[in-house]
Amino acid sequence: MYKILLIEDEPNFARFVELELVHEGYAVQAASDGPAGLRLALESDWDLILLDVMLPGIDGFEVCRRIRGKSGSPVMLLTARDSVSDRVNGLDYGADDYLPKPFAIEELFARMRAILRRTRCGGDQPLAFRDLRLNPVSRSVTRNGVGIALTKREFDLLSVFMHNVNRILTRDALIDSVWGIDADVETNVVDVYVRYLRNKLSGCPEDGYIQTIRGIGYVMR
């Protein structure tokens, strides 16, 4: 489950965003001012920090600068200040993205998934989980040294799972990672491909690698 830090001083807006994030399967901790948010940001590793700019105590630009000096956690700025100079300042201070308010919650989720995909699923290093081995360069998969033939979609889906072992992934997140954000794909397609993948990885359900999380999605563990 992805850990999200939300730093926002407007109580109603913060509560709305927090509830929507929890509903999507994220683990959320919130702070309502700059000093508290900065302390939490540096005390732990976060998969993503959602940071308001106009904060009491320390403004979001300065919080972002200090986070970037000591932490690699990605930062998305959320603010009503949407001038070109504000956006440039935010990115120059080290933000990974800048989303002006007001925004549709669906756009926030899409931008979050894009950042999480970049930070969690990059690289050409081989992956290992139990007796599975995945080589992203040769696009090959083996189990106990025996090759497994996968289609492109099946390989990409397995790669996402192996980059996110023990993390619950929603069907929408899997669609964005495997088919793309703009893909016109129904969520039940994910179920079909997970079934294909399970069948190829293991014929015994009790020896499965991918578990269903009812009402949310899937997890490899």
N, C-alpha and C positions, 0 to 999 in steps of 0.2 A: 504494500500500500504506500503510495507516494505521500511524503510529509511536506505540507505546505505551511509557510508562515505568512499570515495576513497582518500587515501593519496599516491600520486605518483608524482615524479618529472620529469618524461620523458613526455613531452607534447603530442607527437603523440600517444604514448601508452595509456596515461591517457584518451585522447579524444576517442580513439577506445573503451576502456573498458566502459567508461561512456555511449557512444551511444548504445552499446550492452545491457547494463543494463537497460537503459530507454526503449529500444525496448521490453525488457522482462517484463516491467511493474513496475520496481523499481523506487523509488524516490532517486536521487543521488545528493550529494554535494561533491565537490572535493577540495583538498588542495595540494599544490605543494612542501611543505617543512615540516620538522619535527615540528618546533614551531607552525606554523599555523594549522597543522593537530592535534596536541595535544590540542590546544585551542578549536577547534571545537569538538573534541572527548569528552571533559569534559564539554562543554556547553550544550549538549543535550543528550538525550537517543537515541542510534542507534540500529537498529535491527542487523546490522553487520558492522564492520569496515574492509575494505580491505587496508592493510598497506604494502607499499614497505619497504625494509630493508635499502637500500642505499639512504638515504635522506640527503639533506643539512640541517645544523643547529643542528638537533638532529637525530641520526640514528634510524631506525625502532625498533631495539631491546629495546632501552631506551624509545622510545615513548610507546611501548607495555607495558613495566614495569610500567610506570607512569599511563597509562590508567588502568591497572589491579589493581593498588593501590587505585583507586578512582571510578571506574566504572565497572559495570557488563556487559557492551556491549561486545559481542563476537568479536574476532579479528582473521582474517586470514592473514598471512604473504605471500606476493608475492615478489619473489626475484630471481635473477640470481645466488645467492649464495646457492648452493644446496648440500654442503658437509654434511656428517653425523653430524659433530660438529655444523654446522650452524643450522641444523634442531633441534638438541637437545637444543641448546641455545634458539631458538625461542619458543619452547614448554616450556622450563624452565622459560622463561620470562612471560609466561601466555597466549601464543597464543592458539587458539582453533584448528587451522590447519595451514599447511605450504605448499604452492604450488610453486614449482620451475618454473622459466621462462626458455624457452618459454613454453606456455601451450595452449591447445586447449580451446577455449571459452566455449565449451560444458562441459569440465571437471570443469572449474570454476563454471558454473551454478549448476552442480550436487553437488559439494562440498558445495556451498552456501545453496542449498536446504536442504542438510543433517544437516547443522548447524542450520538453521532456524527451521527445524522440531524438532530438539532436544530441542531448547530453547523455542519454542512456544507451543509445543503439549505434553509436559510431565506432569506428576503428576496424582494423583488419586482423586483430589477434584471434587465434583459435579459442573456441569456447568449450567448456567441459561441464557436464552435469551427470553425476552418477556414472553410468557406463556409456553415456552418449558423448560423442566428440563432433564438433561442427567447425569446419574450416571455411571462413567467409571468402577467402581468396579463390580457392578451387571450387567453392560452393558444393562441398561434399559433406556427408554425414555418415558416421559409423556408430554401430553399437557392438561393444566387445570386439572391436576390430573388423566387424563385418559391415560392408557398405549397405546403405539404405537409399533406394532411388526415390527422390522426391521431386514433385513439380516445382516450378518457380514459386507459386503461391505458398505451397506447403513449406518450402525451405525458408521463405521470408517469415512466415508465421512462427516456425520453430526458432528462428533467430531472435525474434522479438521476445519469445518466452525465455530463451536462454540468457538474454541480456537482463531479464527482469525476474530471476528466480526468487520465489517467495513474495513477489509483489502481485497483488490482485489487479488484473487488467480488465476494464470494461470492454464490452463488444465494440462500442464506438471508438475507444482508444485503439483497439486492434485493427479496425477498419482504416483509421487514419494512418497507422503505421505501415500496414501491408498494402492497402489499395490506394491510399492517398486521401487527403482532407476533402478534395472536391469530388471524390468518387461517389456515384449514385448507386450505392450498394445497400441492400437490406441487412439488418443485423443477423437474420437467420442464416445468411451466407457464412458468417463466422462459425456458427454451430456445425454447418456441413463440413467446412475445412478442418475444424478441430477433430471431427469424427474421422475424416480421412487420415489425418496425422496420427491420431491414436492407433488406428488400425495398422499403420505402417511401422510405428515405433514398438508396439507391443500388442500381441494377440490376447493377453490376459488382463481383464479390467483391474484385478487386484495388484497388478504390477505396473499400473499406469503412471505416467509422468505428469499429466495435466489433469487437474481437478476442477470440477464445476463449482462455482460459487453461486448458489441459486439467487436469481433476481439481479445479479451484478455482472458476472462474467466468468473468467477463468484464472487459474494460478498454476504455475509449475512449481511443485515442491515434493 
